[in-house]
């Protein structure tokens, strides 16, 4: 299991920090399809956070297709199942909101594209580190 670090001083909600770190763990191949994740109760205890926070994060990850939750077998990293068209729609919606946020903060198009490009490269580097 990837090491999860929670920053209680971050403006990012804890459930989103947990979600994001699981996704980064999948991208870096530190978490592989079929791998068991800790129960919500155990992870909450290990991280010293509320059980409902972990449940919220796990529910979001499950809804997004990153993990599968089986009440009898536990929680596992999912096999990617969404087709390319679905992923493009989802990413397009997220990028639209992110672009709107950039515009709201007076970030110009060139700066925004550079930011997207540099973060894409960071994600690739994270993925390569796990191989």
MOPE-V413621 format. One line per field, one symbol per residue. psi: psi as a letter, one per 20 degrees, with the letter a starting at -180 (. if undefined). Layout:
psi=???
This chain:
psi=pqppppoiiqipqghhgggghgghhghjjhpqpippqqqgggggghikrphhggggghgghghijhrppphghbpqpqqpiqrhgggggghggghgggghggghjkprggggggggghhghghgggghhi.
